[in-house]
Structure formats: structure tokens, C-alpha cells
Amino acid sequence: MIPVLVGGMVALLVGIVGTRAYTALAKRKGWAQYVRADGPVSHHSKRGTPQMGGIAIFASTLVGYAAAHLATWSPPTVSGLLVLFLMLGLGFIGFLDDWTKIRRERSLGLRSGQKLLGQTLVAIVFGVLATQFARDGITPASHRISVVRDTAIDLGVLGAVAGTALLIVWIVLMITATSNGVNLTDGLDGQAAGACAMVLAAYTLIGIWQALKSCASAVAPGCYAVRDPLDLAVVAACLGAACIGFLWWNTPPAALFMGDTGSLGLGGALAGLAILSRTELLLIVLGGLFVFETVTVILQVSVFKATKRRNGGVGKRLFLITPIHHHFEQLGWSQVTVSVRFWIISAVCVAAGLGLFYGEWVLLAS
């Protein structure tokens, strides 16, 4: 528990102070936000707001993580470093996207294919490394599909090579879907940062519980076979606290935006925590808000394309505009109202996910 508390407190303090310093730097350098022309009119006033705030979030996370291990004089674990690698790798792809927007003074950065290629390459490296470094027969990632723990669905039955290849495909799908889901959610002041902080708080609790009930300590009904659960909790606590520190400056009216730098990196970290904690499909519940945002975009595009073919090139829209939070803005909801209500949705999803996680353990342990 000590490294979790130390890491979280340091990341929070550094996040609050460091984000303010970064905001001042970004203003001086002109690292400003450009707003999409077809978005809500109320967003036009946001033009010129400093962005790439994900840099401050990740710097705070790294400082907190380092402090946690220095305070306990313990080395970092492979699992913790893998999640941080994924966070920084996808954050770098987001940085390239944000920097392209700044340099070209437009709201569009990298092409979707370029962004997806970068996400895929980082995810493949993560997947390959996560199948190495076995300790007591347990690697950071498992060949089994997991819900609240590994299930009987074993990709390894296809053989070592084919099983690992299929596992990496699954990991790529999880990482790209989650990172893009958080990216779609990041459209209103504080919305993505607040939702991510809630999910990361859940993963902090999950990691602590898995460490307390680890099969490495005592083989008992309901014990967890996870490589480094406590260090995953440290990473989650540091990143969640950094999000809260960032949120102090990102609440309406935001003084700073996280940009794709932050949203892609945060989504990658969430996917990494799910994969390495053996809670892959549970992330669908915990991150229900991100799923909601993504599904509505998919429905919007699908309906538009289908009706466009049928109606001689004139497509119909299911929603006024997507991502879905902008739809509610167009209906007349204020940005604060949308963000707070979406936070409530996220909180309900996190509570439901934690309930499923704990309930499953109660059933096995009883």
C-alpha cells in the first residue's frame, strides 16, 4: 500500500503544479487548439487554448512512479514498465498528431491511416514483450481471454507461434479500440480526464485486491495469477492522480487541453492495465462511457453511408453530430451539464465493473 499512496500523492502534487507551469509554457510557445469548423458554435471560443496537456499528465505519472519505488527502495516491475511504455508510445503518436495541427494551423492532424499504423506498431511491440519475462510460469500477458480473470478460452491451443500471433492481434484490437474510444470522449472540458480518473481508481483497487489475494502468496479459492498486481496498482494510482491534477486546470473553462497526446496515451494505459491484470472484457464495463461514445460514432457513420447509397448520394444522420456529447450540446445542454452527466454515466459503469469483479471472487471463495 505504501508505494500506491506515495506514488499517488506525488503524482497529484506534481500534476497540479506542473500542469500550471506547462500551461504557461504552451501559451508562450503558441501550442494552441484549432477548432473543427462543423462543431458546436460554443466551441469557437476555445480556439487558441493551449493543448498537448498529456505531456504534463505523463510527466507527473513518471515522477510519481519513480517516487513510489524510491520510497520503498524497490525496483520497477516488467508489468509496470510495459504499461508505461504503452502509455508513452501511444502518447507519442498523439503528440505527432497534435504537432501537425499546430504547425499547419488546422483542426486535422495525421491521417487516420497514419495514426492507426502508429498505434498498431506500438501495440505489436507491447504484445511481443508482454509474452516474455515469465516468473514462476506467469508472463505479464496471458494467452487466455479474460473477463475478471483468465477464462477457458485459450489462444495457445493453436500452437506456440499461431497462438502468440492471434494473441497479438487481440492485443492490437484492444489497444486501438480503447485509445480511440478515449480520444472520441475527449471533446469537452474535463470529460475525458474525469472519466479516466474514475476507471484508473478502479484499476488501483483491482491491483491492490489481486496483490492481497495473489496465488503467489497462498493458493486458495479465488486467488489471482497475475504477474505484478501491486505495481499495476501503483501505475494506475499515479496516472489517475495525474489526471486529477490535470483536471484542476481542465475544468470549464479549460485553461489547457490534453490533446491526442493525452487521450491516446491514456487509452493505451487503460488497455495495458486490462490486459496485464487479466480483466480484458471487464474494461468494456468499467470504460462503458468510452464504449458508448465509440458505438454512437460507428452507428452514425454506418447509417449515413447506408442511406447515402439508397438515396442517391444524400445520407441521413442518426444523431445531430458525433461524438455523441456534441449531439447533446446541439440540443441545448451546456458543456458543463453534458460533462457532469457523462461523469455520472462513467461512475455507474465503474461501480458496476467493480461489483462484477468482487462478486466473482465472493462466488469462488465461498
Stockholm file with secondary structure:
# STOCKHOLM 1.0

chainA/1-366         MIPVLVGGMVALLVGIVGTRAYTALAKRKGWAQYVRADGPVSHHSKRGTPQMGGIAIFASTLVGYAAAHLATWSPPTVSGLLVLFLMLGLGFIGFLDDWTKIRRERSLGLRSGQKLLGQTLVAIVFGVLATQFARDGITPASHRISVVRDTAIDLGVLGAVAGTALLIVWIVLMITATSNGVNLTDGLDGQAAGACAMVLAAYTLIGIWQALKSCASAVAPGCYAVRDPLDLAVVAACLGAACIGFLWWNTPPAALFMGDTGSLGLGGALAGLAILSRTELLLIVLGGLFVFETVTVILQVSVFKATKRRNGGVGKRLFLITPIHHHFEQLGWSQVTVSVRFWIISAVCVAAGLGLFYGEWVLLAS
#=GR chainA/1-366 SS CHHHHHHHHHHHHHHHHHHHHHHHHHHHHTCBCCCCTTSCGGGGGGTTCBCCTHHHHHHHHHHHHHHHHHHHTCCCCHHHHHHHHHHHHHHHHHHHHHHHHHHHTSSCCSCHHHHHHHHHHHHHHHHHHHTCCCBTTBCSSCSEEESSSEEEEEGGGGCHHHHHHHHHHHHHHHHHHHHHHHHHHTTSTTHHHHHHHHHHHHHHHHHHHHHHTBTTTCCCTTCBCCSSHHHHHHHHHHHHHHHHHHHHHHSSSCSCCCHHHHHHHHHHHHHHHHHHTTCTTHHHHHTHHHHHHHHHHHHHHHHHHHHHHHTTTCCCCSSSSSSHHHHHHHTTCCHHHHHHHHHHHHHHHHHHHHHHHHHHHHHHHC
#=GC SS_cons         CHHHHHHHHHHHHHHHHHHHHHHHHHHHHTCBCCCCTTSCGGGGGGTTCBCCTHHHHHHHHHHHHHHHHHHHTCCCCHHHHHHHHHHHHHHHHHHHHHHHHHHHTSSCCSCHHHHHHHHHHHHHHHHHHHTCCCBTTBCSSCSEEESSSEEEEEGGGGCHHHHHHHHHHHHHHHHHHHHHHHHHHTTSTTHHHHHHHHHHHHHHHHHHHHHHTBTTTCCCTTCBCCSSHHHHHHHHHHHHHHHHHHHHHHSSSCSCCCHHHHHHHHHHHHHHHHHHTTCTTHHHHHTHHHHHHHHHHHHHHHHHHHHHHHTTTCCCCSSSSSSHHHHHHHTTCCHHHHHHHHHHHHHHHHHHHHHHHHHHHHHHHC
//
